[in-house]
Amino acid sequence: MPRSFRFVGIFFIITGAILGIARFIYGFKPDFLDLSLFAIYSEYLESRFLQIITNNMCEEFTALFLVTGLFLFAFSKEKSENQILNTIRLKAFFIASYFNLLFLTAALFLTFGFAFVYMLMVNMIVFLVAYIIAFRIFYMKYKSAL
Protein backbone atom coordinates (compact mmCIF):
# COMPACT_ATOMS: atom_id res chain seq x y z
CA MET A 1 0.00 0.00 0.00
CA PRO A 2 1.18 3.55 -0.53
CA ARG A 3 3.19 5.19 2.24
CA SER A 4 0.44 7.77 2.81
CA PHE A 5 -1.81 4.99 4.15
CA ARG A 6 0.44 4.82 7.22
CA PHE A 7 -0.85 8.20 8.40
CA VAL A 8 -4.47 7.17 7.83
CA GLY A 9 -3.66 4.02 9.82
CA ILE A 10 -2.24 6.05 12.71
CA PHE A 11 -5.41 8.18 12.74
CA PHE A 12 -7.58 5.05 12.84
CA ILE A 13 -5.47 3.49 15.61
CA ILE A 14 -5.76 6.63 17.76
CA THR A 15 -9.50 6.86 17.08
CA GLY A 16 -9.97 3.18 17.96
CA ALA A 17 -7.90 3.51 21.13
CA ILE A 18 -9.89 6.55 22.27
CA LEU A 19 -13.19 4.79 21.52
CA GLY A 20 -11.97 1.64 23.32
CA ILE A 21 -10.90 3.56 26.41
CA ALA A 22 -14.17 5.51 26.44
CA ARG A 23 -16.22 2.33 26.03
CA PHE A 24 -14.43 -0.20 28.20
CA ILE A 25 -13.01 2.00 30.97
CA TYR A 26 -15.64 4.74 31.21
CA GLY A 27 -18.69 2.79 29.97
CA PHE A 28 -19.41 5.27 27.16
CA LYS A 29 -22.14 4.01 24.80
CA PRO A 30 -23.44 6.89 22.66
CA ASP A 31 -27.12 6.68 21.77
CA PHE A 32 -26.54 7.50 18.09
CA LEU A 33 -24.72 4.15 17.78
CA ASP A 34 -27.87 2.22 18.80
CA LEU A 35 -28.68 0.75 15.40
CA SER A 36 -31.15 -1.79 14.08
CA LEU A 37 -29.20 -4.37 12.11
CA PHE A 38 -29.72 -7.70 10.44
CA ALA A 39 -28.02 -10.44 12.46
CA ILE A 40 -27.29 -13.95 11.27
CA TYR A 41 -26.96 -14.99 14.91
CA SER A 42 -27.31 -13.03 18.13
CA GLU A 43 -27.22 -14.25 21.71
CA TYR A 44 -27.72 -12.06 24.73
CA LEU A 45 -30.56 -13.17 26.96
CA GLU A 46 -32.04 -15.25 24.15
CA SER A 47 -30.77 -16.69 20.90
CA ARG A 48 -31.94 -15.16 17.65
CA PHE A 49 -31.33 -16.34 14.11
CA LEU A 50 -31.70 -14.28 10.92
CA GLN A 51 -33.48 -11.35 12.59
CA ILE A 52 -33.28 -7.60 12.90
CA ILE A 53 -31.80 -6.65 16.29
CA THR A 54 -30.98 -3.36 17.99
CA ASN A 55 -27.40 -3.12 19.15
CA ASN A 56 -25.02 -0.40 20.28
CA MET A 57 -22.19 -0.56 17.76
CA CYS A 58 -19.49 1.14 19.88
CA GLU A 59 -17.51 -2.09 20.40
CA GLU A 60 -17.75 -2.98 16.71
CA PHE A 61 -16.55 0.45 15.59
CA THR A 62 -13.71 0.30 18.11
CA ALA A 63 -12.57 -3.04 16.66
CA LEU A 64 -13.03 -1.80 13.09
CA PHE A 65 -10.89 1.29 13.67
CA LEU A 66 -8.16 -0.66 15.50
CA VAL A 67 -7.93 -3.54 13.01
CA THR A 68 -8.11 -1.27 9.95
CA GLY A 69 -5.59 1.17 11.41
CA LEU A 70 -3.14 -1.56 12.38
CA PHE A 71 -3.51 -3.18 8.96
CA LEU A 72 -2.86 0.09 7.10
CA PHE A 73 0.09 0.92 9.34
CA ALA A 74 1.60 -2.56 9.12
CA PHE A 75 1.40 -2.97 5.36
CA SER A 76 2.13 0.50 4.02
CA LYS A 77 5.39 0.95 2.15
CA GLU A 78 8.57 2.36 3.58
CA LYS A 79 10.39 5.26 1.88
CA SER A 80 12.53 2.90 -0.14
CA GLU A 81 11.16 -0.58 -0.74
CA ASN A 82 13.55 -3.29 -1.93
CA GLN A 83 14.01 -7.03 -1.90
CA ILE A 84 15.65 -6.97 1.52
CA LEU A 85 12.58 -5.28 3.00
CA ASN A 86 10.40 -7.98 1.45
CA THR A 87 12.56 -10.58 3.20
CA ILE A 88 12.26 -8.65 6.47
CA ARG A 89 8.47 -8.48 6.01
CA LEU A 90 8.29 -12.24 5.45
CA LYS A 91 10.44 -12.90 8.52
CA ALA A 92 8.20 -10.61 10.61
CA PHE A 93 5.12 -12.36 9.22
CA PHE A 94 6.42 -15.74 10.40
CA ILE A 95 7.35 -14.38 13.83
CA ALA A 96 3.87 -12.85 14.18
CA SER A 97 2.28 -16.15 13.11
CA TYR A 98 4.27 -18.07 15.73
CA PHE A 99 3.40 -15.51 18.40
CA ASN A 100 -0.28 -15.61 17.42
CA LEU A 101 -0.32 -19.41 17.68
CA LEU A 102 1.36 -19.20 21.09
CA PHE A 103 -1.18 -16.61 22.24
CA LEU A 104 -4.14 -18.72 21.10
CA THR A 105 -2.71 -21.88 22.67
CA ALA A 106 -2.13 -20.10 25.98
CA ALA A 107 -5.64 -18.61 25.84
CA LEU A 108 -7.11 -22.04 25.11
CA PHE A 109 -5.55 -23.62 28.19
CA LEU A 110 -5.54 -20.67 30.60
CA THR A 111 -8.87 -18.93 30.03
CA PHE A 112 -12.38 -20.33 30.18
CA GLY A 113 -15.95 -19.24 29.46
CA PHE A 114 -16.37 -15.61 28.44
CA ALA A 115 -12.72 -14.93 29.27
CA PHE A 116 -11.79 -17.11 26.29
CA VAL A 117 -14.21 -15.17 24.10
CA TYR A 118 -12.48 -11.96 25.23
CA MET A 119 -9.13 -13.50 24.30
CA LEU A 120 -10.50 -14.23 20.82
CA MET A 121 -11.49 -10.58 20.53
CA VAL A 122 -8.02 -9.49 21.62
CA ASN A 123 -6.60 -11.94 19.10
CA MET A 124 -7.98 -9.78 16.29
CA ILE A 125 -5.18 -7.30 16.94
CA VAL A 126 -2.46 -9.56 18.39
CA PHE A 127 -1.20 -10.74 15.00
CA LEU A 128 -0.97 -7.21 13.57
CA VAL A 129 0.72 -5.80 16.68
CA ALA A 130 3.23 -8.68 16.74
CA TYR A 131 3.92 -8.16 13.02
CA ILE A 132 4.48 -4.42 13.46
CA ILE A 133 6.82 -4.94 16.43
CA ALA A 134 8.82 -7.70 14.70
CA PHE A 135 9.06 -5.74 11.44
CA ARG A 136 10.20 -2.56 13.22
CA ILE A 137 12.87 -4.46 15.19
CA PHE A 138 14.22 -6.18 12.06
CA TYR A 139 13.99 -2.94 10.07
CA MET A 140 15.92 -0.97 12.73
CA LYS A 141 18.64 -3.65 12.74
CA TYR A 142 18.80 -3.46 8.93
CA LYS A 143 19.00 0.36 8.98
CA SER A 144 21.71 0.37 11.65
CA ALA A 145 23.78 -2.13 9.64
CA LEU A 146 23.89 0.24 6.65
GITA-V951380 format. One record per backbone hydrogen bond with DSSP energy under -1.0 kcal/mol. CO is the residue of the C=O (numbers start at 0). NH is the residue of the N-H. E is the energy in kcal/mol with one decimal. If there is no record, write none. Layout:
co=CO nh=NH e=E
co=CO nh=NH e=E
//
This chain:
co=0 nh=76 e=-2.4
co=1 nh=4 e=-1.6
co=2 nh=5 e=-1.8
co=3 nh=7 e=-1.1
co=4 nh=8 e=-2.6
co=5 nh=9 e=-2.3
co=6 nh=10 e=-2.0
co=7 nh=11 e=-2.4
co=8 nh=12 e=-2.7
co=9 nh=13 e=-2.5
co=10 nh=14 e=-2.5
co=11 nh=15 e=-2.9
co=12 nh=16 e=-2.5
co=13 nh=17 e=-2.5
co=14 nh=18 e=-2.6
co=15 nh=19 e=-2.7
co=16 nh=20 e=-2.6
co=17 nh=21 e=-2.6
co=18 nh=22 e=-2.6
co=19 nh=23 e=-3.0
co=20 nh=24 e=-1.9
co=20 nh=25 e=-1.4
co=21 nh=27 e=-2.9
co=29 nh=32 e=-1.5
co=30 nh=33 e=-2.2
co=32 nh=34 e=-1.0
co=32 nh=56 e=-2.4
co=34 nh=54 e=-2.6
co=36 nh=52 e=-3.2
co=38 nh=50 e=-1.6
co=39 nh=49 e=-1.9
co=41 nh=47 e=-2.8
co=45 nh=43 e=-1.5
co=47 nh=41 e=-2.3
co=50 nh=38 e=-3.1
co=52 nh=36 e=-3.1
co=54 nh=34 e=-2.8
co=56 nh=60 e=-2.6
co=57 nh=61 e=-2.3
co=58 nh=62 e=-2.3
co=59 nh=63 e=-2.5
co=60 nh=64 e=-2.7
co=61 nh=65 e=-2.4
co=62 nh=66 e=-2.9
co=63 nh=67 e=-2.4
co=64 nh=68 e=-2.5
co=65 nh=69 e=-2.7
co=66 nh=70 e=-2.3
co=67 nh=71 e=-2.7
co=68 nh=72 e=-2.5
co=69 nh=73 e=-2.8
co=70 nh=74 e=-2.2
co=81 nh=85 e=-1.6
co=82 nh=86 e=-1.9
co=83 nh=87 e=-2.4
co=84 nh=88 e=-2.7
co=85 nh=89 e=-2.2
co=86 nh=90 e=-2.5
co=87 nh=91 e=-2.6
co=88 nh=92 e=-2.3
co=89 nh=93 e=-2.1
co=90 nh=94 e=-2.2
co=91 nh=95 e=-2.7
co=92 nh=96 e=-2.1
co=93 nh=97 e=-2.5
co=94 nh=98 e=-2.6
co=95 nh=99 e=-2.7
co=96 nh=100 e=-2.3
co=97 nh=101 e=-2.4
co=98 nh=102 e=-2.7
co=99 nh=103 e=-2.6
co=100 nh=104 e=-2.4
co=101 nh=105 e=-2.6
co=102 nh=106 e=-2.6
co=103 nh=107 e=-2.3
co=104 nh=108 e=-1.7
co=105 nh=109 e=-1.9
co=106 nh=110 e=-1.7
co=111 nh=114 e=-1.4
co=112 nh=116 e=-1.2
co=113 nh=117 e=-2.4
co=114 nh=118 e=-1.9
co=115 nh=119 e=-2.0
co=116 nh=120 e=-1.7
co=117 nh=121 e=-2.5
co=118 nh=122 e=-2.1
co=120 nh=123 e=-1.1
co=121 nh=124 e=-1.7
co=121 nh=125 e=-1.2
co=124 nh=128 e=-2.6
co=125 nh=129 e=-2.7
co=126 nh=130 e=-2.5
co=127 nh=131 e=-2.6
co=128 nh=132 e=-2.5
co=129 nh=133 e=-2.7
co=130 nh=134 e=-3.0
co=131 nh=135 e=-2.5
co=132 nh=136 e=-2.3
co=133 nh=137 e=-2.6
co=134 nh=138 e=-2.8
co=135 nh=139 e=-2.5
co=136 nh=140 e=-2.0
co=137 nh=141 e=-2.2
co=138 nh=142 e=-2.6
co=139 nh=143 e=-2.4
co=140 nh=144 e=-1.3
//
